[in-house]
Amino acid sequence: MRSALLNLDGVESVTVDFATKTATVNGTALDGATLAKAFRGTRFSAAVKN
């Protein structure tokens, strides 16, 4: 999952915590819809915080 997120436009870093099923994505001009789509089919849910 981490490598898939790192390949998205604007993503500079990704931290994944499998214990809490959370991922923190940092970058510039991130698209929430694109990030949420990257989580489909995983055990993670997506929520975008600005």
TIZA-610263 format. One record per atom (N, C-alpha, C): residue number from 1; residue in one letter; atom name; x, y, z. Coordinates in pm, whole numbers, plus 50000, padded with zeros to 5 digits. Example, Ala and Ser with C-alpha at 12.3 -4.5 7.8 and 13.67 -1.06 7.14 Angstrom:
    n  res  atom      X      Y      Z
    1    A     N  51319  49431  50780
    1    A    CA  51230  49550  50780
    1    A     C  51320  49670  50780
    2    S     N  51285  49775  50708
    2    S    CA  51367  49894  50714
    2    S     C  51290  50003  50787
***
This chain:
    n  res  atom      X      Y      Z
    1    M     N  50082  49882  50000
    1    M    CA  50000  50000  50000
    1    M     C  50087  50125  50000
    2    R     N  50190  50126  50081
    2    R    CA  50277  50244  50091
    2    R     C  50334  50282  49956
    3    S     N  50385  50186  49884
    3    S    CA  50446  50216  49754
    3    S     C  50343  50266  49654
    4    A     N  50221  50213  49661
    4    A    CA  50115  50259  49570
    4    A     C  50081  50405  49599
    5    L     N  50075  50441  49725
    5    L    CA  50045  50579  49762
    5    L     C  50159  50673  49723
    6    L     N  50282  50627  49739
    6    L    CA  50398  50711  49703
    6    L     C  50402  50742  49553
    7    N     N  50339  50658  49473
    7    N    CA  50338  50679  49328
    7    N     C  50234  50781  49284
    8    L     N  50146  50825  49374
    8    L    CA  50044  50922  49338
    8    L     C  50103  51063  49329
    9    D     N  50049  51144  49240
    9    D    CA  50096  51281  49222
    9    D     C  50085  51360  49351
   10    G     N  50192  51429  49386
   10    G    CA  50193  51518  49501
   10    G     C  50231  51453  49632
   11    V     N  50232  51320  49638
   11    V    CA  50263  51251  49763
   11    V     C  50413  51256  49788
   12    E     N  50450  51306  49906
   12    E    CA  50591  51317  49943
   12    E     C  50633  51211  50044
   13    S     N  50541  51173  50134
   13    S    CA  50573  51070  50232
   13    S     C  50446  50999  50277
   14    V     N  50464  50875  50321
   14    V    CA  50352  50793  50368
   14    V     C  50398  50714  50490
   15    T     N  50316  50717  50595
   15    T    CA  50340  50635  50712
   15    T     C  50217  50547  50731
   16    V     N  50237  50416  50737
   16    V    CA  50125  50322  50752
   16    V     C  50138  50253  50887
   17    D     N  50028  50250  50963
   17    D    CA  50023  50180  51091
   17    D     C  49919  50069  51077
   18    F     N  49967  49947  51061
   18    F    CA  49877  49834  51039
   18    F     C  49799  49798  51165
   19    A     N  49853  49829  51281
   19    A    CA  49782  49799  51407
   19    A     C  49654  49881  51420
   20    T     N  49661  50007  51380
   20    T    CA  49543  50094  51390
   20    T     C  49471  50111  51257
   21    K     N  49525  50048  51153
   21    K    CA  49468  50058  51018
   21    K     C  49455  50203  50972
   22    T     N  49563  50278  50994
   22    T    CA  49566  50417  50949
   22    T     C  49690  50442  50865
   23    A     N  49678  50540  50778
   23    A    CA  49791  50583  50698
   23    A     C  49791  50735  50698
   24    T     N  49908  50792  50712
   24    T    CA  49924  50937  50705
   24    T     C  50000  50969  50577
   25    V     N  49940  51053  50494
   25    V    CA  49999  51090  50366
   25    V     C  50028  51239  50369
   26    N     N  50151  51276  50339
   26    N    CA  50191  51416  50333
   26    N     C  50235  51451  50192
   27    G     N  50205  51573  50152
   27    G    CA  50248  51618  50020
   27    G     C  50187  51752  49986
   28    T     N  50194  51785  49858
   28    T    CA  50141  51911  49811
   28    T     C  50037  51886  49703
   29    A     N  49933  51967  49704
   29    A    CA  49824  51959  49605
   29    A     C  49769  51817  49594
   30    L     N  49745  51754  49709
   30    L    CA  49692  51618  49710
   30    L     C  49544  51619  49675
   31    D     N  49502  51519  49600
   31    D    CA  49363  51505  49560
   31    D     C  49297  51399  49648
   32    G     N  49202  51442  49731
   32    G    CA  49136  51352  49825
   32    G     C  49067  51235  49758
   33    A     N  49003  51259  49645
   33    A    CA  48933  51152  49574
   33    A     C  49031  51045  49524
   34    T     N  49146  51089  49475
   34    T    CA  49247  50995  49427
   34    T     C  49304  50914  49543
   35    L     N  49329  50981  49655
   35    L    CA  49379  50910  49772
   35    L     C  49278  50808  49822
   36    A     N  49152  50847  49830
   36    A    CA  49047  50755  49875
   36    A     C  49037  50635  49783
   37    K     N  49049  50657  49654
   37    K    CA  49042  50547  49557
   37    K     C  49155  50447  49579
   38    A     N  49270  50494  49622
   38    A    CA  49385  50406  49646
   38    A     C  49358  50308  49760
   39    F     N  49263  50341  49849
   39    F    CA  49232  50255  49962
   39    F     C  49125  50152  49933
   40    R     N  49059  50162  49820
   40    R    CA  48955  50064  49785
   40    R     C  49015  49924  49778
   41    G     N  48943  49829  49832
   41    G    CA  48990  49691  49829
   41    G     C  49088  49658  49939
   42    T     N  49111  49752  50031
   42    T    CA  49200  49725  50144
   42    T     C  49118  49720  50272
   43    R     N  49180  49688  50381
   43    R    CA  49112  49686  50511
   43    R     C  49113  49824  50576
   44    F     N  49164  49921  50506
   44    F    CA  49171  50058  50556
   44    F     C  49052  50137  50505
   45    S     N  49008  50232  50583
   45    S    CA  48907  50325  50534
   45    S     C  48977  50458  50508
   46    A     N  48919  50540  50426
   46    A    CA  48983  50666  50389
   46    A     C  48906  50783  50448
   47    A     N  48981  50877  50504
   47    A    CA  48927  51004  50552
   47    A     C  49034  51108  50524
   48    V     N  48994  51217  50462
   48    V    CA  49089  51322  50427
   48    V     C  49079  51434  50528
   49    K     N  49192  51470  50588
   49    K    CA  49199  51581  50682
   49    K     C  49292  51685  50623
   50    N     N  49248  51808  50625
   50    N    CA  49333  51917  50573
   50    N     C  49401  51990  50686
***
